[in-house]
């Protein structure tokens, strides 16, 4: 016999005047949490009640109804209504929609109150993001949405930005397979295809932190703090059509510039425009470059100018700053610690005084007509101008030398040479503005990439050997004994071998070796700074320009200082540079290049040269992106073993180079052109002796040390082979 289903009876609803309602002591909510009463009050005033109150009749002692109703569920709404009544925005007798529970119900009042609070389903954040988008699409502004939901307009912008992430990624977030912080990171780049691509790379990786997502999404962009962006300015970049990336969820220091090519063009154009303004000063040439190479003024004579005098206003400003500086120093002279704000003020005063004290140089106008200037950027993005450099071919010559053609500086130049007038000025058709050694507008040859697996690209070898030459120069400069031996080698060779005649009284000289091919970071390297500092110290002490005074100075130097000066001077003639071999006689021969490199290796052993300590390391820019994949794998194999190299084998060139840089960092690995032959021989012997257990241990791979994405695309048998190795 079928049992009849018992029908459910719901509690009736009715409107009850507000002054008949009271709070129930059975309400379980005791702690204030969530939306404030004031915010809920304003929301009710705007849209009215969204739900009825759950009430029960209040009974007298004899069990009869008193006409009052208590509220065990909905007390927060009642308090908001009470505030509206208190503010006289709601009448005391206003009917309030209520669900009336039977006074004799078996369900306790506390039960209703607890259920009403616990059975609420919180809105998924993604639903909130999409709801904000819907409100905006239907005409509400960000400010109106913010006012309606008691949040700031910035929060509304953030929620709308989150909703703009690629739909495929939002679905992953909806399934809780992505964190909110990761979704926030994806908002930094609006390109949906790129967002999905990045997630495809990192979703199974060991590193899928938000910062990694941001880094990958902005790796082709330029930070606002980049010196190029500082020089051009974000406003000029955006006016030219450039787009920006911004992170609404983290401080991004102004964001990223998304079009590096446009930025570089604007930098070049602005530098050229700046150069044109300096051309009015009368310089014969101006060289424009984003980066000046190390030794850019090599072989050029530097003009000596007189500092421009201070104007009356500048003098008065400097005196005022100095008085304040001295007053603060005297006030806090006897104290152990100076307050931070005072210390900051002293720093500001020092900077302002230094600006006034740094006077522009005034050059002789005749000299300006044959000299030039360099226009570039400093490391902070400010314009840097270095004036007053004369090229050898622009040096003034005596009239008789020009007439008979005996001066070596002009011999053979014919009608192409600059004419020199009685006042020493050169005739030319205005300032020539150059970039890369070529007049602006000339077609520059592009480097060819033949894609050969070996040998290393010649340009790269030249840059690497420039690093080695500078490191040798620094080492010899602090090694008087080695420098003396090297000088003796030169003298013995010249004495016992036939050598060409020279106008010098001694067949020994130092010819500054200029590195025509060099990496952009060479001038900022550790060894470059050491050489420059040592050179500046000697230059400050030497009485240059007066041979008699210089001779007297050198004769009274102690032996240690003489040897140190000898080492420093001799170091500038050191060359371990690889150059293109010319079989037709001009330049260096193949045999000469071989002898140079062999001799440089001998000197490197003598000074215990270590290119790792000299600051060189294999990075994407200095090596890994400049060579084929086979070379990258060879480097990782030599540094980390065959197993690690195999894990990189399936990657694309860019990913392989980036991952190889991480793996090689701190390993001490060097390409063959930077290695010392004596150390290479020792390593070969050590490897021969260490074969067996040690060799196997060296080739072992710990998956904990490698990103997971490196093994994702490998076949299963590949992993087994690695384990077997």
VOGU-3710 file (C-alpha; in Angstrom, 3 decimals, decimal comma):
1> xxxxxxxxxx> 0,000/0,000/0,000  1,537/3,314/-1,094  2,287/5,718/1,751  0,981/9,242/1,176  3,648/11,964/1,009  3,193/14,477/3,805  2,769/17,975/2,447  4,963/20,778/3,850  3,236/23,826/5,247  5,205/27,106/5,118
11> xxxxxxxxxx> 4,899/29,839/7,682  2,605/32,643/6,510  3,883/36,096/5,630  2,356/39,378/6,714  3,217/43,053/7,086  3,805/44,073/10,703  4,235/47,709/11,827  7,845/48,451/12,799  6,876/49,548/16,346  5,476/46,050/16,978
21> xxxxxxxxxx> 8,876/44,384/16,382  11,561/43,710/19,006  14,921/41,922/18,932  14,982/38,388/20,275  17,501/37,297/22,906  17,665/34,015/20,998  19,627/35,629/18,117  22,975/33,800/17,898  24,829/36,675/16,229  26,738/38,500/18,968
31> xxxxxxxxxx> 29,824/39,678/17,135  29,799/42,452/14,575  31,105/41,156/11,207  30,697/41,925/7,534  28,704/44,912/6,310  28,305/47,727/8,840  24,867/48,795/10,052  25,411/52,235/8,528  26,125/50,760/5,083  23,130/48,411/5,315
41> xxxxxxxxxx> 20,978/51,388/6,367  21,961/53,332/3,242  21,359/50,269/1,069  17,813/49,834/2,478  17,162/53,538/1,933  18,217/53,122/-1,718  16,609/49,835/-2,721  14,317/48,800/0,197  14,329/45,421/1,983  15,552/42,469/-0,093
51> xxxxxxxxxx> 14,224/39,811/2,310  11,561/39,393/4,967  12,309/39,191/8,674  11,701/35,888/10,480  9,568/36,621/13,589  7,645/34,850/16,349  4,769/36,149/18,483  5,759/37,358/21,965  3,634/35,505/24,535  2,441/36,715/27,942
61> xxxxxxxxxx> 2,940/34,660/31,098  -0,432/33,051/30,573  0,487/32,005/27,003  -1,575/34,591/25,181  -0,114/36,745/22,363  0,858/40,287/23,361  0,685/41,773/19,845  4,496/42,136/19,746  6,805/40,018/17,608  10,422/39,097/18,358
71> xxxxxxxxxx> 13,086/38,676/15,637  15,463/35,697/16,109  16,611/35,791/12,417  17,117/39,148/10,700  18,265/41,244/13,631  20,898/43,027/11,515  18,185/44,227/9,134  16,069/45,318/12,116  18,932/47,412/13,509  19,345/49,128/10,131
81> xxxxxxxxxx> 15,583/49,852/10,087  15,869/51,210/13,634  18,568/53,625/12,521  16,336/54,849/9,697  13,518/55,431/12,212  15,904/57,270/14,553  16,982/59,469/11,632  13,259/60,134/10,964  13,676/58,709/7,457  11,203/55,903/8,240
91> xxxxxxxxxx> 7,883/56,111/10,142  7,476/54,007/13,279  4,301/52,461/11,907  5,763/51,498/8,518  4,677/47,899/7,645  7,655/45,533/7,547  7,337/42,270/5,528  7,767/39,334/7,900  7,569/35,526/7,937  5,634/34,602/11,091
101> xxxxxxxxxx> 6,604/31,360/12,772  3,886/29,601/14,885  4,496/30,274/18,569  4,009/26,584/19,306  6,526/25,381/16,696  8,919/22,592/17,655  11,754/24,529/15,950  13,652/26,584/18,521  14,246/30,281/17,946  18,022/29,703/18,273
111> xxxxxxxxxx> 17,727/27,024/15,575  16,170/29,533/13,151  18,806/32,160/13,950  21,723/29,755/13,428  20,311/28,331/10,189  19,620/31,794/8,782  23,293/32,718/9,205  24,968/29,403/8,339  22,962/28,374/5,293  23,936/31,419/3,291
121> xxxxxxxxxx> 26,053/30,568/0,204  28,809/33,106/-0,328  29,036/34,553/-3,832  32,020/33,295/-5,830  34,364/36,243/-6,543  34,083/35,604/-10,281  30,291/36,111/-10,088  30,910/39,454/-8,398  33,405/40,485/-11,107  30,946/39,590/-13,852
131> xxxxxxxxxx> 28,072/41,329/-12,034  30,103/44,559/-11,944  30,688/44,224/-15,701  26,945/43,739/-16,247  26,133/46,859/-14,217  28,650/48,902/-16,193  27,358/47,550/-19,506  23,858/48,677/-18,516  24,975/52,256/-17,991  26,290/52,565/-14,431
141> xxxxxxxxxx> 29,595/54,356/-13,991  32,449/53,102/-11,843  31,647/55,771/-9,259  27,953/54,790/-9,127  28,815/51,109/-8,675  31,313/52,021/-5,944  28,690/54,114/-4,118  26,040/51,401/-4,369  28,281/48,723/-2,849  30,275/50,908/-0,451
151> xxxxxxxxxx> 33,683/50,306/-2,027  36,206/52,652/-3,617  36,266/53,322/-7,383  39,738/51,696/-7,428  38,242/48,423/-6,170  35,589/48,586/-8,880  38,307/49,091/-11,492  40,168/46,088/-10,072  37,071/43,865/-10,194  36,345/44,928/-13,771
161> xxxxxxxxxx> 39,981/44,272/-14,694  39,775/40,768/-13,222  36,705/40,069/-15,321  38,660/41,043/-18,454  41,124/38,128/-18,132  40,931/35,501/-20,886  37,627/33,561/-20,548  39,484/30,233/-20,648  41,516/31,248/-17,584  38,424/32,522/-15,747
171> xxxxxxxxxx> 36,811/29,114/-16,214  39,926/27,529/-14,677  39,600/29,953/-11,754  35,894/29,089/-11,415  36,889/25,435/-10,952  39,344/26,503/-8,200  42,335/25,341/-10,287  43,813/28,838/-10,153  44,191/31,241/-7,222  42,843/34,779/-7,112
181> xxxxxxxxxx> 46,425/36,073/-6,832  47,294/34,331/-10,102  44,257/35,864/-11,823  45,409/39,270/-10,564  48,834/38,683/-12,111  47,310/37,928/-15,529  45,613/41,357/-15,638  48,978/43,054/-16,256  48,790/42,211/-19,985  45,431/42,423/-21,824
191> xxxxxxxxxx> 46,540/40,044/-24,614  44,336/36,971/-24,099  46,414/34,777/-26,399  49,574/35,618/-24,475  47,791/35,004/-21,150  46,711/31,521/-22,255  50,182/30,825/-23,649  51,862/31,735/-20,349  49,447/29,563/-18,371  50,162/26,686/-20,736
201> xxxxxxxxxx> 53,863/27,020/-19,947  53,653/27,344/-16,168  50,503/25,475/-15,095  52,478/22,273/-14,454  55,705/24,046/-13,555  57,288/24,189/-10,144  57,214/27,974/-10,378  53,785/29,426/-11,078  53,915/32,185/-8,506  52,184/35,467/-9,424
211> xxxxxxxxxx> 55,526/37,281/-9,793  56,615/34,701/-12,403  53,388/35,261/-14,356  53,939/39,030/-14,284  57,563/38,617/-15,389  56,609/36,447/-18,367  53,774/38,766/-19,414  56,047/41,834/-19,357  59,335/40,313/-20,594  59,103/42,077/-23,968
221> xxxxxxxxxx> 58,155/45,402/-22,375  60,267/48,186/-20,893  59,810/49,470/-17,343  59,039/53,135/-16,849  62,203/53,326/-14,704  64,353/52,316/-17,721  66,694/55,169/-18,632  65,306/55,288/-22,180  61,778/55,777/-20,850  62,982/58,408/-18,381
231> xxxxxxxxxx> 64,710/60,314/-21,192  61,763/60,271/-23,620  58,983/60,556/-21,044  55,801/58,499/-20,848  53,638/61,352/-22,150  55,715/61,689/-25,334  55,693/57,917/-25,789  51,888/57,717/-25,489  51,431/60,750/-27,740  53,417/58,879/-30,408
241> xxxxxxxxxx> 50,969/55,976/-30,164  52,753/53,836/-27,595  50,697/51,641/-25,271  51,264/50,939/-21,590  50,803/47,982/-19,280  49,684/48,644/-15,704  49,246/46,471/-12,652  46,186/47,556/-10,656  46,999/45,156/-7,829  50,643/45,952/-7,076
251> xxxxxxxxxx> 52,934/48,940/-7,181  54,422/48,873/-10,681  56,478/52,113/-10,522  54,401/53,563/-13,332  53,990/50,436/-15,449  55,653/49,116/-18,592  56,067/50,503/-22,103  54,759/47,880/-24,510  56,479/49,029/-27,721  60,309/48,945/-27,309
261> xxxxxxxxxx> 60,869/49,604/-31,020  58,876/52,839/-30,846  60,714/53,818/-27,656  64,127/53,265/-29,279  63,073/55,359/-32,274  61,941/58,187/-29,995  65,214/58,011/-28,062  67,234/58,233/-31,279  65,158/61,134/-32,591  65,398/63,065/-29,323
271> xxxxxxxxxx> 69,163/62,481/-29,059  69,592/63,724/-32,620  67,440/66,767/-31,861  69,550/67,501/-28,773  72,700/67,116/-30,879  71,381/69,710/-33,335  71,024/72,241/-30,520  74,668/71,712/-29,497  75,739/72,052/-33,123  75,019/75,781/-32,764
281> xxxxxxxxxx> 78,061/75,971/-30,472  80,245/75,441/-33,551  81,609/71,904/-33,101  82,995/70,230/-36,199  81,298/66,907/-35,416  78,940/65,420/-32,858  78,697/61,685/-32,214  75,280/60,502/-30,987  75,006/57,156/-29,162  72,747/55,587/-26,558
291> xxxxxxxxxx> 75,850/53,907/-25,066  79,417/55,058/-25,486  81,904/52,169/-25,587  84,727/51,794/-23,092  87,637/53,927/-24,318  85,419/56,008/-26,606  87,872/58,935/-26,419  90,921/56,769/-27,146  93,302/58,524/-29,532  91,513/61,870/-29,262
301> xxxxxxxxxx> 93,024/64,989/-27,730  90,919/66,490/-24,983  90,588/70,280/-24,990  91,276/72,088/-21,743  88,646/74,689/-20,967  88,126/77,230/-18,224  85,130/76,875/-15,879  82,506/79,523/-16,510  82,360/82,094/-13,685  79,331/82,188/-11,440
311> xxxxxxxxxx> 76,746/84,854/-12,072  75,761/87,159/-9,225  72,534/85,221/-8,697  74,380/81,882/-8,639  76,937/83,232/-6,195  74,224/84,532/-3,878  72,325/81,215/-4,055  75,496/79,254/-3,291  76,334/81,499/-0,325  72,817/81,063/1,096
321> xxxxxxxxxx> 73,020/77,276/0,795  76,468/77,223/2,376  75,316/79,368/5,329  72,409/77,015/6,037  74,689/73,974/5,720  77,247/75,379/8,184  74,524/76,456/10,607  73,064/72,931/10,727  76,536/71,421/11,140  77,298/73,720/14,090
331> xxxxxxxxxx> 73,895/73,105/15,703  74,312/69,329/15,732  78,114/69,170/16,044  78,095/67,903/19,642  75,341/65,308/19,222  75,963/61,598/18,759  73,210/61,204/16,178  71,747/63,656/13,698  67,947/63,467/13,203  66,920/61,865/9,933
341> xxxxxxxxxx> 65,207/64,979/8,614  68,325/67,071/9,307  70,576/64,486/7,630  68,262/64,510/4,608  68,349/68,299/4,465  72,159/68,293/4,579  72,182/65,899/1,623  69,861/68,187/-0,343  72,050/71,192/0,408  75,167/69,309/-0,731
351> xxxxxxxxxx> 73,465/68,336/-4,003  72,273/71,884/-4,700  75,706/73,359/-3,991  77,362/70,747/-6,192  75,067/71,695/-9,078  76,149/75,318/-8,801  79,833/74,429/-8,312  79,876/72,193/-11,405  80,584/74,861/-13,969  80,371/74,385/-17,752
361> xxxxxxxxxx> 83,741/74,699/-19,493  84,478/77,551/-21,862  86,685/76,531/-24,813  88,663/78,570/-27,262  86,450/79,237/-30,284  89,259/78,357/-32,675  89,649/74,966/-31,037  85,883/74,367/-31,115  85,977/74,609/-34,924  88,200/71,527/-35,182
371> xxxxxxxxxx> 86,866/69,554/-32,203  83,758/67,517/-31,554  81,437/66,278/-28,827  79,652/63,113/-27,735  75,927/63,155/-26,907  74,593/60,191/-24,941  72,556/59,145/-21,889  73,853/58,500/-18,397  72,714/55,524/-16,357  69,779/57,477/-14,906
381> xxxxxxxxxx> 68,329/58,597/-18,249  69,644/62,152/-18,164  71,302/63,733/-21,199  75,107/63,591/-20,998  77,308/65,723/-23,254  81,101/65,364/-23,414  82,625/68,261/-25,326  86,041/69,085/-26,646  87,720/66,115/-28,387  90,019/66,549/-31,406
391> xxxxxxxxxx> 90,639/63,741/-33,887  94,224/63,247/-35,155  93,227/64,178/-38,697  91,756/67,472/-37,447  94,891/68,592/-35,601  96,379/71,903/-36,856  99,559/71,571/-38,931  102,298/74,007/-39,786  101,884/75,780/-43,107  105,244/74,525/-44,455
401> xxxxxxxxxx> 104,345/70,928/-43,636  101,099/71,258/-45,544  102,839/72,785/-48,545  105,545/70,135/-48,940  103,388/67,205/-47,812  105,916/66,013/-45,215  103,544/65,930/-42,286  102,550/62,292/-41,749  99,106/63,284/-40,505  98,148/64,715/-43,906
411> xxxxxxxxxx> 100,458/62,882/-46,294  98,547/60,988/-48,933  95,224/62,693/-48,243  95,355/64,915/-51,295  92,471/67,258/-51,946  90,219/65,524/-49,391  92,012/66,991/-46,372  90,553/69,919/-44,400  92,163/73,230/-45,265  93,927/75,018/-42,406
421> xxxxxxxxxx> 93,853/78,789/-42,355  96,108/81,293/-40,712  93,844/81,591/-37,685  93,910/77,812/-37,237  90,244/77,296/-38,071  89,110/74,527/-40,392  86,792/75,053/-43,319  83,782/72,772/-43,191  80,158/73,000/-44,091  78,715/72,954/-40,591
431> xxxxxxxxxx> 78,564/70,371/-37,813  78,403/66,744/-38,915  76,111/64,727/-36,629  77,018/61,044/-36,606  75,742/57,794/-35,146  77,869/54,668/-35,117  80,656/56,528/-36,884  78,407/57,281/-39,883  76,595/60,538/-40,728  72,943/60,486/-39,702
441> xxxxxxxxxx> 70,811/59,160/-42,551  73,478/56,954/-44,118  72,558/53,322/-44,685  74,331/51,158/-42,129  75,272/47,541/-42,908  73,468/44,934/-40,868  75,252/42,079/-39,159  74,725/38,835/-41,012  73,719/35,680/-39,200  74,717/32,619/-41,219
451> xxxxxxxxxx> 73,365/30,226/-38,585  76,575/28,165/-38,570  76,928/25,757/-35,700  80,657/26,337/-35,442  82,958/27,963/-34,957  81,659/30,692/-32,654  80,510/33,848/-34,470  83,563/36,010/-35,099  81,919/39,110/-33,647  81,184/37,185/-30,430
461> xxxxxxxxxx> 84,795/35,953/-30,241  85,998/39,533/-30,644  83,716/40,701/-27,815  84,779/37,846/-25,537  88,475/38,511/-26,172  87,834/42,201/-25,451  86,671/41,107/-21,989  89,823/39,007/-21,636  92,073/41,844/-22,829  90,621/44,274/-20,305
471> xxxxxxxxxx> 90,964/41,700/-17,517  94,612/41,113/-18,497  95,185/44,859/-18,598  93,840/45,227/-15,054  95,869/42,270/-13,778  99,161/43,391/-15,360  98,602/46,902/-14,056  98,892/45,575/-10,500  101,686/43,076/-11,255  104,956/44,999/-11,674
481> xxxxxxxxxx> 107,095/41,852/-11,876  105,028/40,416/-14,714  104,937/43,802/-16,450  108,706/44,095/-16,235  109,134/40,601/-17,661  106,741/41,448/-20,490  108,646/44,640/-21,249  111,924/42,738/-21,264  110,385/40,227/-23,659  109,475/43,111/-25,978
491> xxxxxxxxxx> 112,920/44,689/-25,690  114,780/41,411/-26,206  112,666/40,667/-29,267  113,339/44,114/-30,701  117,058/43,905/-29,889  117,804/40,493/-31,337  115,335/40,622/-34,232  115,102/42,993/-37,148  112,597/45,707/-36,516  111,503/48,775/-38,399
501> xxxxxxxxxx> 113,045/52,140/-37,653  111,257/54,659/-35,512  111,505/58,357/-34,738  111,567/57,557/-31,019  114,870/57,483/-29,151  113,904/54,080/-27,767  112,495/51,185/-29,751  109,841/50,506/-27,125  106,407/52,050/-26,886  102,924/51,476/-25,618
511> xxxxxxxxxx> 100,189/51,729/-28,231  96,778/51,929/-26,631  94,751/48,990/-27,843  91,179/49,989/-28,674  88,531/47,264/-28,589  86,525/47,871/-31,741  84,150/44,981/-30,953  82,854/44,855/-27,405  79,724/44,024/-25,453  77,632/46,957/-24,206
521> xxxxxxxxxx> 78,325/46,083/-20,555  82,129/46,121/-20,859  82,506/49,747/-19,754  80,564/49,023/-16,537  82,484/45,834/-15,666  84,466/45,417/-12,456  87,841/45,426/-14,204  86,959/48,519/-16,282  86,190/50,463/-13,116  89,453/49,319/-11,508
531> xxxxxxxxxx> 91,502/50,385/-14,535  89,755/53,765/-14,711  90,216/54,416/-10,990  93,914/53,537/-11,125  94,391/55,677/-14,235  92,652/58,667/-12,613  94,850/58,374/-9,502  98,070/58,444/-11,547  96,788/61,187/-13,845  96,063/63,422/-10,856
541> xxxxxxxxxx> 99,692/63,089/-9,638  101,670/63,245/-12,902  102,852/66,664/-14,206  101,692/65,972/-17,751  102,494/68,402/-20,579  105,973/69,313/-19,312  108,650/66,723/-20,157  111,250/68,304/-17,858  108,912/68,360/-14,877  107,765/64,811/-15,662
551> xxxxxxxxxx> 111,371/63,595/-15,828  112,122/65,147/-12,448  108,971/63,598/-11,013  109,876/60,133/-12,263  113,466/60,300/-10,993  112,434/60,930/-7,389  109,780/58,195/-7,288  110,590/55,282/-5,029  111,272/51,942/-6,676  107,885/50,458/-5,787
561> xxxxxxxxxx> 106,006/53,420/-7,276  108,172/53,344/-10,425  107,377/49,685/-10,961  103,693/50,282/-10,273  103,600/53,123/-12,822  105,519/50,978/-15,322  102,997/48,178/-14,874  100,061/50,539/-15,320  101,414/52,140/-18,503  102,462/48,830/-19,994
571> xxxxxxxxxx> 99,057/47,323/-19,341  97,449/49,649/-21,915  99,459/48,014/-24,659  98,255/44,505/-23,809  96,123/42,853/-26,467  94,521/39,445/-26,319  92,038/40,482/-28,997  90,859/38,174/-31,723  90,874/40,012/-35,044  89,925/39,124/-38,571
581> xxxxxxxxxx> 92,897/37,607/-40,375  93,898/39,369/-43,579  95,912/37,092/-45,901  96,904/40,025/-48,121  99,252/41,714/-45,690  97,124/44,505/-44,144  96,236/43,828/-40,520  97,249/40,711/-38,625  98,274/37,415/-40,202  97,087/33,979/-39,128
591> xxxxxxxxxx> 100,494/33,231/-37,633  100,577/36,566/-35,849  97,135/35,987/-34,339  98,158/32,514/-33,136  101,327/33,915/-31,543  99,377/36,759/-29,881  96,897/34,343/-28,310  99,619/31,947/-27,154  101,590/34,783/-25,576  98,428/36,185/-23,948
601> xxxxxxxxxx> 97,833/32,774/-22,385  101,369/32,773/-20,962  100,771/36,210/-19,449  97,374/35,077/-18,144  99,050/32,202/-16,290  101,649/34,587/-14,865  99,019/36,934/-13,392  96,726/34,022/-12,444  93,931/35,442/-14,608  90,453/34,233/-13,695
611> xxxxxxxxxx> 87,697/35,496/-15,993  85,045/34,383/-13,495  86,564/36,620/-10,815  86,904/39,330/-13,469  83,105/39,386/-13,635  82,250/37,551/-16,850  79,386/35,062/-16,755  77,310/33,367/-19,454  74,003/35,211/-19,771  71,399/35,358/-22,494
621> xxxxxxxxxx> 72,849/38,628/-23,804  76,579/37,938/-23,425  76,660/34,442/-24,920  73,668/32,107/-24,923  71,448/33,961/-27,420  74,461/34,533/-29,646  75,240/30,876/-30,343  73,287/27,927/-31,802  71,387/25,502/-29,580  74,203/22,955/-29,897
631> xxxxxxxxxx> 76,571/25,390/-28,178  74,069/26,054/-25,379  73,698/22,326/-24,743  77,475/21,934/-24,831  77,845/24,590/-22,101  75,200/22,982/-19,860  76,688/19,533/-20,498  80,160/20,662/-19,440  78,884/22,493/-16,352  76,016/20,273/-15,166
641> xxxxxxxxxx> 76,349/16,927/-16,909  74,763/15,054/-19,770  71,494/14,383/-17,949  70,757/18,074/-17,396  71,639/18,885/-21,007  69,159/16,266/-22,261  66,386/17,870/-20,219  66,902/21,106/-22,162  67,150/19,467/-25,573  63,430/19,736/-26,414
651> xxxxxxxxxx> 63,094/23,466/-25,649  62,907/26,300/-28,121  65,985/28,501/-28,497  64,733/31,367/-26,315  63,510/29,123/-23,497  66,692/27,042/-23,694  68,887/30,142/-23,395  66,929/31,497/-20,415  66,958/28,186/-18,559  70,649/27,639/-19,362
661> xxxxxxxxxx> 71,457/31,044/-17,868  69,799/29,981/-14,602  71,598/26,635/-14,554  75,012/28,104/-15,398  74,825/30,951/-12,879  77,577/30,487/-10,322  78,957/27,402/-12,092  82,176/29,090/-13,220  81,734/27,815/-16,775  83,649/29,707/-19,488
671> xxxxxxxxxx> 83,679/29,393/-23,301  86,940/28,060/-24,692  88,206/31,478/-25,823  88,182/32,681/-22,195  89,819/29,599/-20,659  93,464/29,281/-19,677  95,264/26,413/-21,371  97,060/25,334/-18,196  93,779/25,028/-16,266  92,111/23,186/-19,160
681> xxxxxxxxxx> 94,915/20,603/-19,088  94,464/20,113/-15,333  90,700/19,674/-15,761  91,282/16,984/-18,390  93,571/15,095/-15,999  91,073/15,424/-13,151  88,251/14,090/-15,313  90,385/11,126/-16,372  91,175/10,283/-12,744  87,590/10,831/-11,592
691> xxxxxxxxxx> 85,853/8,486/-14,022  83,595/5,865/-12,486  81,486/6,591/-9,442  82,424/10,272/-9,287  81,712/10,744/-12,978  78,317/9,125/-12,589  77,542/11,347/-9,637  78,509/14,410/-11,669  76,033/13,465/-14,403  73,169/12,649/-12,044
701> xxxxxxxxxx> 70,119/14,877/-12,294  67,967/15,959/-9,405  64,490/16,768/-10,661  64,024/18,956/-7,585  66,647/21,324/-9,054  64,875/21,680/-12,404  61,563/23,315/-13,394  58,815/20,809/-14,057  58,117/22,179/-17,551  61,511/20,884/-18,688
711> xxxxxxxxxx> 60,316/17,302/-18,390  56,708/17,752/-19,558  57,346/17,048/-23,235  59,828/14,207/-22,771  58,633/10,683/-23,615  58,259/8,248/-20,737  61,169/6,129/-21,935  63,325/9,276/-21,928  62,799/9,656/-18,196  63,718/6,012/-17,684
721> xxxxx> 66,909/6,487/-19,670  67,869/9,454/-17,509  67,251/7,433/-14,388  69,388/4,629/-15,793  72,212/7,059/-16,447
//
